[in-house]
């Protein structure tokens, strides 16, 4: 797991943006590691709840901060990050599948 996290850091370090409003490097690194663990154990067949899509919409599409989504919906901030990450990854995988199907 550690090697997987370090590999991911090496591949995505250029995406890190030093911006106090978005969080510190330590926070980014912790999230990246958490996402790696989640990817390993997340059950892809698990049904998504409607609230997951609401969280995704507010955070990604409407660009609400994690804290705002957390406060407004009464969910843990870590859950907002996790749900957003998992749904983003799932959507990217589906887009890739569609691309290969259409080619």
Secondary structure, DSSP 4 states (H G I P E B T S, - for coil): -HHHHHHHHHHHGGG---BTTTB-HHHHHHHHHHHHHHHHH--TTSPPPHHHHHHHIIIIIS---HHHHHHHHT--HHHHHHHHHHHHHHHHHHHHHHHHHH-
